[in-house]
Amino acid sequence: MADVGLAIDRAENKKEEIKARAVAIDELMKVGALEDLTGDSKGYIDSELSKINTKSNVESELSTLKAELGKGQAKTGEKEQKPKNKRSSESDY
């Protein structure tokens, strides 16, 4: 009967160890340290391509907004005034 008790204890210990490993793997997957090889989620390359695409979209929208802002200023006759640079004389020092 003692052997049965030891076998149950070993099985429970093994179950807890496997459960802890599964939790650790899930955490590593969540932070991106491990890649999902089953194909269910995006891989590293796909996520990097997505970042590049997002950056490109932002830059495109920014250039569109700048162009619209330029057209708006041209229609109203406003020009961006540049500050006049005052040449400093030696007496300013």
C-alpha positions as CSV (number, residue, x, y, z in Angstrom):
1,M,0.0,0.0,0.0
2,A,3.0,2.3,0.6
3,D,4.0,1.9,-3.0
4,V,0.6,3.1,-4.2
5,G,0.9,6.2,-2.0
6,L,4.4,7.0,-3.3
7,A,3.1,6.6,-6.9
8,I,0.3,9.0,-6.3
9,D,2.6,11.5,-4.8
10,R,5.0,11.3,-7.7
11,A,2.1,11.7,-10.2
12,E,0.8,14.8,-8.3
13,N,4.3,16.3,-8.3
14,K,4.7,15.6,-12.0
15,K,1.3,17.2,-12.6
16,E,2.3,20.3,-10.7
17,E,5.6,20.5,-12.6
18,I,3.9,20.3,-16.0
19,K,1.3,22.9,-14.9
20,A,4.1,25.3,-13.9
21,R,5.9,24.8,-17.2
22,A,2.7,25.5,-19.1
23,V,2.2,28.7,-17.2
24,A,5.8,29.8,-17.8
25,I,5.5,29.0,-21.5
26,D,2.2,31.0,-21.7
27,E,4.0,34.0,-20.1
28,L,6.9,33.8,-22.5
29,M,4.5,33.7,-25.4
30,K,2.6,36.7,-24.1
31,V,5.7,38.9,-23.9
32,G,7.0,37.7,-27.3
33,A,10.0,35.8,-26.0
34,L,8.8,32.6,-27.8
35,E,7.3,32.2,-31.2
36,D,4.1,30.2,-31.7
37,L,5.1,27.5,-34.2
38,T,1.6,26.2,-34.6
39,G,0.7,29.1,-36.9
40,D,-2.2,30.2,-34.8
41,S,-0.7,33.7,-34.1
42,K,1.6,36.1,-35.8
43,G,5.2,35.3,-35.9
44,Y,8.1,37.7,-35.4
45,I,8.4,38.6,-39.1
46,D,4.7,39.3,-39.4
47,S,4.7,41.6,-36.3
48,E,7.7,43.5,-37.6
49,L,6.1,43.9,-41.0
50,S,3.0,45.2,-39.3
51,K,5.0,47.8,-37.4
52,I,6.6,49.0,-40.6
53,N,3.3,49.2,-42.3
54,T,1.9,51.2,-39.4
55,K,4.8,53.6,-39.5
56,S,4.4,54.1,-43.3
57,N,0.7,54.8,-42.8
58,V,1.5,57.4,-40.1
59,E,4.1,59.1,-42.4
60,S,1.6,59.2,-45.3
61,E,-1.1,60.7,-43.1
62,L,1.3,63.3,-41.8
63,S,2.4,64.4,-45.3
64,T,-1.3,64.6,-46.3
65,L,-2.0,66.9,-43.3
66,K,1.0,69.0,-44.1
67,A,-0.2,69.4,-47.7
68,E,-3.7,70.4,-46.6
69,L,-2.2,72.9,-44.1
70,G,-0.2,74.4,-46.9
71,K,-3.2,74.7,-49.2
72,G,-5.2,76.4,-46.4
73,Q,-2.5,79.0,-45.8
74,A,-2.2,79.7,-49.6
75,K,-6.0,80.2,-49.9
76,T,-6.2,82.7,-47.1
77,G,-3.1,84.6,-48.3
78,E,-1.2,83.9,-45.1
79,K,2.4,83.2,-45.4
80,E,4.6,81.8,-42.7
81,Q,6.7,84.7,-41.4
82,K,10.2,83.9,-40.7
83,P,11.8,85.9,-37.8
84,K,14.3,88.4,-39.1
85,N,17.8,87.7,-37.9
86,K,19.3,90.7,-36.3
87,R,23.0,90.9,-36.9
88,S,24.7,91.4,-33.7
89,S,27.4,94.0,-33.5
90,E,30.5,93.8,-31.5
91,S,29.0,96.1,-28.9
92,D,26.4,93.5,-28.0
93,Y,29.0,91.3,-26.5
